[in-house]
Amino acid sequence: MELTRIAVIGTGLIGTSVALAMRERGCAVLLGDRDERSLQLAIELGAGTELTPGAPVDLAVLAVPPAAVAATLLDAQKRGLAHFYTDVASVKAMPLVQAMELGCDMTTFVAGHPLAGRERSGPAAARSDLFLGRPWALCPTPQATASAVAAVTALTKACGAEPLTVDAIEHDEAVALVSHGPHVVSAAMAARLAQASGTALGLAGQGVRDVTRIAASDPALWIGILTANAGPVADVLDAVAQDLAVAAAMLRAGTEGDEAVAEVAAGQLADLLGRGNAGRGKIPGKHGGRPSAYAVVSVLIPDRPGELARLFQATGEAGVNIEDLAIEHSPGLPVGVAELSVKPEAAETLAAELRARGWSVPG
């Protein structure tokens, strides 16, 4: 199915990103939002034109918080806004139940959730390539028609995402584990930094930045998400809290001077760290494939404009593909370390080629 006209209700990060992606593909996009400033910014960014009464569009995308999906869907259907409807909320079971209770037409609605986002919010953070290669969950009810499913599937593919059909309850349990729970854990760790000493903050490295990155997201947005998926998230947090409580108890026990107790404590901690390694290793690799073991080539890089572009160019000239990239900053110093993840067989070649081009490659 080809989509030629869509409406996007809600011009936040996800809604505006959908609009930008569809505009790039020649689709006419009509935008609506209660927040006039957000709407006007999305329009100025080229995401579409303001929604006005007219003929139904092919598809309406409801980019509103989970608690607002059902009411927004009912209003849109009463106005005859579109032939088909979808949403992008990160919780699926609660909005579906509410939509049925309100009497929404479930034949034209397919619940959706693009697994993509940023720690920043609002239309200014939107990107047309936000969904490229990302999974996009679709949770059609038995009442949804094949045409409705086809329309929403066409949207996901046009945005560059990979559609994945999943039961709504299974979806909510899954995102509690891989998204919602990690956000709360990140926030809890970041909260410890609020009263941290200058010494501690001065020693902060990439590890604490990685753990706390998503804690920078909008609290108001996340309160709505977490309360809408409260049960599954609570289950994940209970399990994490139990592991942390055991780890804390073992650490305290190991300091009591009893060698036998210390040995047991070390074994318990080793078990947790080992399970952490195993769990981390199960996260899919690039393009959803099997996790890959990469070699890391570290390169000292001056903190000035154009240096990263020069490094990428040199890597390309060496004929090596960068599988992943991280930058370790050096507080107070005009230099950082770029960590290039490459296939193991290419690591020595890349290191030699970069040194030959004047780059400082430790090791």
C-alpha positions as CSV (number, residue, x, y, z in Angstrom):
1,M,0.0,0.0,0.0
2,E,1.3,3.4,-0.9
3,L,0.7,6.3,1.5
4,T,0.3,9.7,-0.2
5,R,-1.3,11.7,2.6
6,I,-1.0,11.2,6.4
7,A,-1.8,13.1,9.5
8,V,0.4,13.3,12.6
9,I,-1.3,14.3,15.9
10,G,1.5,15.2,18.3
11,T,4.6,17.0,17.2
12,G,7.1,15.8,19.8
13,L,10.3,13.8,19.0
14,I,8.6,10.7,17.5
15,G,5.7,12.4,15.7
16,T,7.9,15.0,14.1
17,S,10.5,12.3,13.1
18,V,7.7,10.3,11.4
19,A,6.6,13.4,9.6
20,L,10.1,14.3,8.4
21,A,10.7,10.7,7.2
22,M,7.5,10.6,5.3
23,R,8.0,14.1,3.8
24,E,11.4,12.9,2.4
25,R,9.5,10.2,0.6
26,G,7.1,12.6,-1.1
27,C,4.2,12.1,1.3
28,A,1.9,15.0,2.2
29,V,1.9,15.4,6.0
30,L,-0.7,17.3,8.0
31,L,0.2,18.2,11.6
32,G,-1.8,18.8,14.7
33,D,-0.9,19.5,18.3
34,R,-2.5,21.3,21.3
35,D,0.8,22.9,21.9
36,E,0.9,25.7,19.4
37,R,4.6,26.4,19.8
38,S,5.5,22.8,19.2
39,L,3.3,22.7,16.2
40,Q,4.8,25.8,14.6
41,L,8.3,24.6,15.2
42,A,7.6,21.3,13.5
43,I,6.1,23.2,10.6
44,E,9.2,25.5,10.4
45,L,11.4,22.4,10.4
46,G,9.6,21.2,7.2
47,A,7.7,18.4,8.8
48,G,4.4,19.3,7.2
49,T,1.5,21.8,7.1
50,E,-1.1,22.5,9.7
51,L,-4.1,20.1,9.9
52,T,-7.3,21.6,8.6
53,P,-10.7,20.0,7.9
54,G,-10.8,18.1,4.6
55,A,-11.0,14.8,3.0
56,P,-9.8,11.8,5.0
57,V,-6.0,11.1,4.8
58,D,-4.7,7.6,4.2
59,L,-3.4,7.1,7.8
60,A,-3.4,9.1,11.0
61,V,-0.5,8.7,13.4
62,L,-1.3,9.4,17.0
63,A,1.9,10.5,18.6
64,V,0.5,11.2,22.1
65,P,1.2,9.7,25.6
66,P,-0.2,6.3,26.4
67,A,-3.0,7.7,28.6
68,A,-4.2,9.9,25.7
69,V,-4.2,7.4,22.9
70,A,-7.8,6.1,23.3
71,A,-9.5,9.5,23.7
72,T,-7.4,10.9,20.8
73,L,-8.4,7.9,18.6
74,L,-12.1,8.3,19.4
75,D,-12.0,12.0,18.6
76,A,-10.2,11.4,15.3
77,Q,-12.5,8.6,14.2
78,K,-15.6,10.8,15.0
79,R,-14.1,13.5,12.8
80,G,-13.4,11.0,10.0
81,L,-9.8,12.1,10.0
82,A,-8.3,9.1,8.2
83,H,-9.1,5.7,6.7
84,F,-6.8,4.0,9.1
85,Y,-5.1,4.8,12.4
86,T,-2.0,3.9,14.5
87,D,-0.2,5.2,17.5
88,V,3.4,5.3,18.6
89,A,3.1,5.0,22.4
90,S,5.6,2.8,24.1
91,V,2.8,0.9,26.1
92,K,0.2,-1.1,24.2
93,A,-2.1,-3.1,26.4
94,M,-3.6,-0.3,28.5
95,P,-4.4,2.0,25.5
96,L,-6.0,-0.9,23.6
97,V,-8.3,-1.8,26.6
98,Q,-9.3,1.9,27.0
99,A,-10.0,2.2,23.2
100,M,-12.3,-0.8,23.3
101,E,-14.1,0.6,26.5
102,L,-14.6,3.9,24.7
103,G,-16.2,2.2,21.7
104,C,-13.5,3.1,19.2
105,D,-13.6,1.3,15.8
106,M,-10.9,-1.3,16.2
107,T,-11.2,-2.5,12.6
108,T,-9.3,0.6,11.4
109,F,-6.7,0.8,14.3
110,V,-3.4,-1.0,14.6
111,A,-1.4,-0.2,17.7
112,G,2.3,0.5,17.0
113,H,5.5,1.3,18.8
114,P,8.8,2.3,17.0
115,L,11.7,1.2,19.2
116,A,13.7,4.3,18.6
117,G,14.3,7.5,20.5
118,R,16.8,9.9,22.0
119,E,17.4,11.3,25.5
120,R,16.3,14.7,24.1
121,S,12.6,15.4,23.4
122,G,10.5,17.8,21.3
123,P,10.4,18.6,17.6
124,A,13.8,20.2,17.6
125,A,15.4,16.8,18.4
126,A,13.5,15.1,15.6
127,R,15.4,13.3,12.8
128,S,14.1,11.8,9.5
129,D,16.5,8.9,9.9
130,L,15.5,8.1,13.5
131,F,13.9,4.8,12.6
132,L,16.3,3.4,10.1
133,G,17.0,-0.3,10.8
134,R,15.0,-0.1,14.1
135,P,12.3,-2.6,15.0
136,W,8.7,-1.2,15.0
137,A,6.3,-3.3,17.0
138,L,2.8,-3.8,15.6
139,C,0.0,-5.1,17.9
140,P,-3.1,-5.5,15.8
141,T,-6.2,-6.8,17.5
142,P,-8.3,-9.6,16.0
143,Q,-10.7,-7.0,14.8
144,A,-8.2,-5.1,12.7
145,T,-8.6,-5.5,9.0
146,A,-5.9,-6.7,6.6
147,S,-6.0,-3.2,4.9
148,A,-5.4,-1.5,8.3
149,V,-2.4,-3.7,9.0
150,A,-1.1,-3.1,5.4
151,A,-1.4,0.7,5.8
152,V,0.5,0.7,9.1
153,T,3.1,-1.7,7.8
154,A,3.6,0.6,4.8
155,L,4.3,3.4,7.2
156,T,7.0,1.5,9.2
157,K,8.8,0.5,6.0
158,A,8.6,4.0,4.5
159,C,10.3,5.3,7.7
160,G,13.0,2.7,7.2
161,A,12.0,0.5,10.2
162,E,11.6,-3.3,10.5
163,P,8.0,-4.2,11.4
164,L,7.5,-6.9,14.0
165,T,4.0,-8.2,14.9
166,V,3.7,-9.0,18.6
167,D,0.9,-9.5,21.2
168,A,0.3,-6.3,23.2
169,I,0.8,-7.9,26.6
170,E,4.0,-9.7,25.5
171,H,5.2,-6.3,24.1
172,D,4.7,-4.5,27.4
173,E,6.6,-7.2,29.3
174,A,9.4,-7.0,26.8
175,V,9.8,-3.3,26.8
176,A,9.7,-3.3,30.6
177,L,12.8,-5.4,30.5
178,V,14.7,-3.7,27.7
179,S,13.6,-0.1,27.9
180,H,11.4,1.0,30.8
181,G,13.2,-0.9,33.6
182,P,16.7,0.2,32.4
183,H,15.5,3.9,32.4
184,V,14.5,3.7,36.1
185,V,17.8,2.0,37.0
186,S,19.7,4.6,35.1
187,A,17.8,7.4,36.9
188,A,18.5,5.7,40.3
189,M,22.2,5.7,39.5
190,A,22.2,9.2,38.2
191,A,20.4,10.4,41.3
192,R,23.4,9.3,43.4
193,L,25.4,12.0,41.5
194,A,23.2,14.9,42.5
195,Q,25.1,15.3,45.8
196,A,28.4,14.0,44.6
197,S,31.6,15.7,45.6
198,G,33.7,17.7,43.1
199,T,36.3,15.0,43.4
200,A,33.9,12.3,42.4
201,L,32.6,14.3,39.5
202,G,36.1,15.2,38.4
203,L,36.9,11.5,38.2
204,A,33.7,10.6,36.1
205,G,34.6,8.7,33.0
206,Q,32.7,7.0,30.1
207,G,31.3,4.2,32.3
208,V,29.1,6.5,34.4
209,R,28.2,8.5,31.3
210,D,27.0,5.3,29.6
211,V,25.0,4.1,32.6
212,T,23.3,7.4,33.2
213,R,22.8,8.7,29.6
214,I,19.1,7.9,29.3
215,A,18.4,9.5,32.7
216,A,18.6,12.8,30.9
217,S,15.2,12.2,29.3
218,D,12.0,14.2,30.1
219,P,10.7,13.1,33.6
220,A,7.1,14.1,32.7
221,L,7.1,12.0,29.6
222,W,8.5,9.0,31.5
223,I,6.0,9.2,34.4
224,G,3.3,8.6,31.9
225,I,5.1,5.7,30.3
226,L,6.0,4.0,33.6
227,T,2.6,4.3,35.2
228,A,0.9,2.9,32.1
229,N,3.2,-0.2,32.3
230,A,3.5,-0.3,36.0
231,G,3.1,-4.0,36.7
232,P,5.8,-5.3,34.3
233,V,8.2,-2.5,35.2
234,A,7.8,-3.2,38.9
235,D,8.6,-6.9,38.3
236,V,11.8,-6.0,36.5
237,L,12.8,-3.5,39.2
238,D,12.1,-6.1,42.0
239,A,14.4,-8.6,40.3
240,V,17.2,-6.0,39.8
241,A,16.7,-4.8,43.4
242,Q,17.1,-8.3,44.7
243,D,20.4,-8.8,42.9
244,L,21.7,-5.5,44.2
245,A,20.6,-6.2,47.7
246,V,22.4,-9.6,47.6
247,A,25.5,-7.9,46.1
248,A,25.5,-5.3,48.9
249,A,25.1,-7.9,51.6
250,M,27.9,-10.0,50.2
251,L,30.2,-7.0,50.0
252,R,29.5,-6.2,53.7
253,A,30.0,-9.8,54.7
254,G,33.3,-10.0,52.9
255,T,34.7,-7.2,55.1
256,E,34.0,-8.9,58.4
257,G,37.4,-10.7,58.5
258,D,36.0,-14.3,58.2
259,E,37.9,-15.8,55.2
260,A,35.2,-18.4,54.6
261,V,32.5,-15.8,54.5
262,A,34.6,-13.6,52.2
263,E,35.1,-16.5,49.9
264,V,31.3,-17.2,49.7
265,A,30.7,-13.5,49.1
266,A,33.3,-13.4,46.3
267,G,31.5,-16.3,44.7
268,Q,28.1,-14.6,44.9
269,L,29.5,-11.5,43.3
270,A,31.3,-13.5,40.6
271,D,28.0,-15.2,39.8
272,L,26.2,-11.8,39.3
273,L,29.0,-10.4,37.2
274,G,29.0,-13.6,35.1
275,R,25.3,-13.4,34.6
276,G,25.8,-9.8,33.6
277,N,28.3,-10.8,30.9
278,A,26.0,-13.5,29.6
279,G,23.0,-11.2,29.5
280,R,25.0,-8.4,27.7
281,G,26.2,-10.9,25.2
282,K,22.6,-11.8,24.2
283,I,21.8,-8.3,23.0
284,P,21.5,-8.5,19.2
285,G,24.3,-7.0,17.1
286,K,24.1,-4.8,14.0
287,H,20.9,-5.1,11.9
288,G,19.4,-7.5,14.6
289,G,21.9,-10.2,13.8
290,R,24.0,-12.2,16.3
291,P,26.2,-10.3,18.7
292,S,29.6,-9.8,17.2
293,A,33.0,-9.7,19.0
294,Y,34.9,-6.7,17.7
295,A,38.4,-5.5,18.3
296,V,38.9,-1.9,19.5
297,V,41.5,0.3,18.0
298,S,42.1,3.4,20.2
299,V,43.2,6.6,18.6
300,L,44.2,9.8,20.3
301,I,42.2,12.6,18.7
302,P,42.7,16.4,19.3
303,D,39.5,18.2,20.5
304,R,39.2,20.6,17.6
305,P,36.9,20.9,14.5
306,G,37.4,18.5,11.6
307,E,39.5,15.9,13.4
308,L,36.9,13.2,13.6
309,A,36.1,13.7,9.9
310,R,39.8,13.3,9.2
311,L,39.9,10.1,11.2
312,F,36.9,8.7,9.4
313,Q,38.5,9.5,6.0
314,A,41.8,7.8,7.0
315,T,39.9,4.7,8.1
316,G,38.0,4.6,4.8
317,E,41.2,5.0,2.9
318,A,42.6,2.0,4.9
319,G,39.6,0.0,3.6
320,V,38.3,-0.8,7.1
321,N,34.6,-0.5,8.1
322,I,33.9,1.1,11.5
323,E,31.3,-1.2,13.2
324,D,30.9,1.1,16.2
325,L,32.4,4.2,17.8
326,A,32.9,5.6,21.3
327,I,34.8,8.7,22.4
328,E,36.5,8.9,25.8
329,H,36.9,12.5,26.8
330,S,39.8,13.7,28.9
331,P,38.6,16.3,31.4
332,G,40.7,19.5,31.2
333,L,42.8,18.2,28.3
334,P,42.5,19.2,24.6
335,V,42.5,15.6,23.5
336,G,40.3,12.5,23.7
337,V,40.4,8.9,22.7
338,A,38.3,7.6,19.8
339,E,37.6,3.9,20.3
340,L,36.9,2.3,16.9
341,S,35.3,-1.1,17.0
342,V,36.3,-3.1,13.9
343,K,36.3,-6.8,12.9
344,P,39.2,-8.5,14.7
345,E,41.0,-9.4,11.5
346,A,41.1,-5.7,10.4
347,A,42.5,-4.3,13.7
348,E,46.2,-4.6,13.1
349,T,45.9,-3.3,9.5
350,L,43.9,-0.3,10.7
351,A,46.3,0.5,13.5
352,A,49.3,0.3,11.1
353,E,47.6,2.4,8.5
354,L,46.6,5.1,11.0
355,R,50.1,5.3,12.4
356,A,51.5,5.7,8.9
357,R,49.1,8.6,8.4
358,G,50.4,10.3,11.6
359,W,47.7,9.3,14.1
360,S,48.7,8.3,17.6
361,V,47.5,4.8,18.2
362,P,48.5,3.4,21.6
363,G,49.6,-0.2,21.9
